[in-house]
Amino acid sequence: MTDTPNEQPAQHRLAVIGAGVMGTNITALATGHGLDVTLVDVDEETLTTARRTIRHKLGHAQLMNALPDGRPRGTVTTTTRLDGITGATTVIEAVVEIAEVKRKVLAEASALTAPGTLLISNTSCVPVDEMAGWVVRGEELVGVHFMNPSYLIKMVEVIRGTATADTTMDAVGSLLHALGREALVVNDAPGFVINRLLHPLINRAALLVQEGVATAETVDGLLEGCLGHTTGPLRTADLIGIDNLVDSLQVLHERTGDPECAPCELMLQKVADGHHGRKTGRGFYDYRTATKRNTP
Ligand SMILES: NC(=O)c1ccc[n+]([C@@H]2O[C@H](COP(=O)([O-])OP(=O)(O)OC[C@H]3O[C@@H](n4cnc5c(N)ncnc54)[C@H](O)[C@@H]3O)[C@@H](O)[C@H]2O)c1
């Protein structure tokens, strides 16, 4: 992967598919760095909420001094039509972590875009080689695991598939440079590095709560106080979204057979109850009465 130091943001036009937790994070990061973004979702109401969320995240990024000085912000265009992506130089897929949904979206997105369009998946766990079989040009596909919040965490995990071309690695390097991100590149595997480690940890932390060994506060307090974890695994789960975690664990479990990746009953119950974490106001913690303190 090579950097292009004098890269101008205007050279990149982004399309982001999926306007949930990560679509809004990535859009805030990109527009905050001067890139224009077309944001696509199947649901108009989600897009209305997303526009508000992106403004809020940009305000938070500004407050945290996480945006480049003096660079005009990019624009955000929202649409429910997937063909809104056609003018983009890079398409970032950030839809739900369900392989069948990703398969359809990636196949359609790759058919709609011209050769030379960088195709990125922000998947948590689906192997890049598996996704390469779904698209028209597997050599232009790469995994970029943006962290949450994307505008605060500089490091990203880049996943190079077997088919990913050198030119694709150069293009993703140029984009990440324009976004002010740093990257570490890993080889392909289910969950890559971060989520092969993090997701079973969160699952095990939830299991300890399920078994009554400790409360969520105590588990997080021990991981923070003794091991230097910044937020604790269960606050992290609430930030990620427990629904997304359960889907991601299932993807991992199906592809690795690792019993540590089978989502525990407590996580499944929280999803069934609609307690998905911060995005629904309740998960392992209750955010409904502490909106300000718990933002973003
Ligand atoms: N949440 C995190 O902290 C986090 C971090 C890194 C990576 N990821 C990954 O990023 C991706 C998105 O996760 P998320 O947490 O934003 O999920 P989310 O559930 O918050 O949002 C997903 C969005 O995709 C939309 N969507 C579903 N089908 C669609 C389609 N066919 N076309 C367009 N939009 C569609 C949904 O309406 C929803 O708005 C997943 O692959 C996830 O594993 C999540």
The ligand as an ORCA input file, in Angstrom:
! r2SCAN-3c Opt
* xyz 0 1
  N     -21.244     -1.343     14.781
  C     -19.928     -1.327     14.804
  O     -19.305     -0.841     15.783
  C     -19.143     -1.894     13.656
  C     -17.760     -1.697     13.606
  C     -17.044     -2.152     12.498
  C     -17.702     -2.820     11.467
  N     -19.043     -3.012     11.550
  C     -19.699     -3.658     10.403
  O     -20.251     -2.608      9.590
  C     -21.446     -3.080      8.925
  C     -22.624     -2.192      9.330
  O     -22.837     -2.336     10.725
  P     -23.735     -1.304     11.549
  O     -23.381     -1.490     12.968
  O     -23.658      0.046     10.914
  O     -25.187     -1.933     11.289
  P     -26.605     -1.204     11.458
  O     -27.564     -2.286     11.703
  O     -26.506     -0.083     12.428
  O     -26.850     -0.558     10.018
  C     -26.981     -1.329      8.867
  C     -27.788     -0.524      7.854
  O     -27.818     -1.255      6.625
  C     -29.073     -0.966      6.035
  N     -29.347     -1.953      4.999
  C     -29.760     -3.240      5.146
  N     -29.920     -3.803      3.924
  C     -29.591     -2.865      3.016
  C     -29.546     -2.843      1.597
  N     -29.896     -3.912      0.878
  N     -29.164     -1.702      0.975
  C     -28.829     -0.600      1.703
  N     -28.857     -0.557      3.057
  C     -29.228     -1.688      3.689
  C     -30.055     -1.008      7.199
  O     -31.268     -0.352      6.878
  C     -29.251     -0.280      8.264
  O     -29.509      1.111      8.258
  C     -21.607     -4.536      9.353
  O     -20.980     -5.355      8.418
  C     -20.874     -4.559     10.701
  O     -20.500     -5.846     11.082
  C     -19.790     -2.561     12.610
*
